[in-house]
Amino acid sequence: MIVTPGSPKPSETEQVHAIFVSPKDRLDFYRSEIHNEASNLSARTNSYLSAQSFLVIAYASSMANMNPDWGPIFTLVVPPVLALLGLLSSLSAWPGIKAACDIIDHWYVKQNSLLSSDPVIGHIYDETPLFSSWESDFRGQRKSLLFSMRSPWLFAAFWSFFGVFSIWLHL
C-alpha cells in the first residue's frame, strides 16, 4: 500500500504486510536494485576485460616466437587458437553483460515512472540540487552502459581480425 498525502494512514497490520510503506521506500528499493545491478555489471565487465588482457598478452608473446626449429609452426597454430578462444570468450560474455544492462534499464524505467507519477516524490526530486535533468533522461542513463555493452563486440572484431592476420602472415 502506498501512502499519499490526504489518504488515510494504513493500520499497523497493513504496514506490517506492505512491502513499501511509502513512495520513498519504493524509490529507495529501486535505487538499491540499480546499484546492485550496476555493481554486478561492473564485476562482469572487469573480469571479462582482465581475461581479454591476458589473452592479448599471450597472443602477442606467441606471435613474437623466433625459435628457428619450431617457431614457424608455433606461430601458425597458437595465435589463431588464442584468437578463437578470445572470440568465444567475447561471445559468451555478451549475454551476461546484456542481461545486467537490461535489468538496470528495467529498474531505471520503474524509478522514472515513480518519479513522474508521484507529485510528492517527483517534486522533491526536482528540487534537489544533486540531481540533474541528464540523470532523469533515459538516453543519458543508456550512454553510461555503452562501454560494457560494446566491449564484447569490439573484442570479437579484434580477435577475428588478429586470427585471420596470424594465418595470413604464413601464407
N, C-alpha and C positions, 0 to 999 in steps of 0.2 A: 504494500500500500504506500502510495506517495502522498506526503502531506504537503498541501499547497496553502498559501495564505487564504484565510476566510473559510477553510473547510474545518469541520470538527476534528479535534485531536483523536487519534486512534486510541482504543483502550489498551491496557497493558498487555493483554493476551494477544491482541492484533500486532503489537510492536514486537513481541517475542517471536511470532510466527512470520513476520515480514522479513524478507531478505534486505530490502532497502527501506529504511525508515524515512529518509528524506532524499530529495534530489541530490544533495551534496554527497550522501553515501553512494548513490549510483554513479555520480561523476568521479568520486574517488576510486570506485571499483573499476570503472572504465580506464582511468589513467593508470591504475596499478597493472591492469591487464596489458595495456600498451607498453608500459615499462618492462614487464616480464617478457613479452614477445620481442621487444627491441633488444633486450639482453640475450635472448635465445638466438636471434638473428646475428647479433654481433659475435657470439661464440661460434656459430656455424661458419660465418664468413672468415673469422680469424683462423680457425682450424683448416679451412679449405685453402686459404692463402698460404698458410705455413706449409702445407703439403705440396702446394704448387711450387713454392720457392725451393724446396728440397729437390723436386723433380727437375727444375730448371738448372740447378747446380749440377745434378747428376748428368743431365743431358750435355751441358757444356763441357764437363770433365770427360765424358765419353767421346765427344767429338774431337777433343784435343789429344787423343791417344796417338802417339807417334811410334809405337813399338814396331820395328821393322818385320818381325816374324808374324805376329797375329793382329797387329793394329788395323790393317785394312778390313779384315773380316769382322773384327770387333766393332769398328765404326760403321760397318754396313748393317749389323744386327742390333746392337744395343740402343743407339739413338732412336731408331724407329719404334722399338719396343717401349722405350721410355715415353716417346710421343704418344703412342697408343694408350699407355697407362694414364698419361695426363689427360688425354681426350676422354677416356672412360670415367676418370675421376671428375672431370668437369660436368659430364652428362649426368653422373649420379648425384652430384651436389645440387644441381639445379632444382629438382622437385622440393627438397627440404628448404632451400632458400626462398623459393617462390611461395611455399606454404606459409612460412613465417611472415613474409610480406603481405600475403592475402589476409592473414589473421590480424595483423596490425591495421590494415585498411578497414577491416570489419569493425574493430573496436573504435577506430577513429571516426567512422561514419556514425556509429551509435553515440559517441561523445558529442559530435557536432549536432546530431538530431536533438539530443537532450538540451544542449546549449541554446539551440534556436527555438525549441518548443516551450521551454520553461522560462517565463519572463524574469523570475527572481534570480535564477542561476545565470541566465544569459546576460542580464543587466549587470550583475556583479562581475561577471567575466569580462564584459566590455569596458568596465571602469577600472580594471586592474592594470597598472602600467607594465607589469611583467609580460603581458600577452600582447601580441600584435595581430594585425589582420592577416599577415602571411601565415601565421600559425593556424588560423581558422580556415585557410584556403586548402582544399584537398590537393590541388596541384603542388603547393609548397611541401606538403607532407609527402607526397609521392616522389618528389625530387630527392628527398633525403634517403629514399630507399634505392635509388638508381644504381649506386655503386655496387651494392650487394647483388642486385638483380642482373647487372651487366657482366660482372666478373666471370661467371662460368662460361658465358658465350664468348667473351674476349679470349679467355684462355683456351677454349675449344678451337677457335680460329688460329690462335698462336700455335697450338700443338699440331693442328692439321698442316699448317704451313711448314713447321720445322720437321715434321715426319716426312713430308714429301721432299723437302730440301735435303735432308740427310741421305735419302735414296738417290736423288738427282745428282749429288756430288760424286757418286760412284759409277754413274752411267757414262 
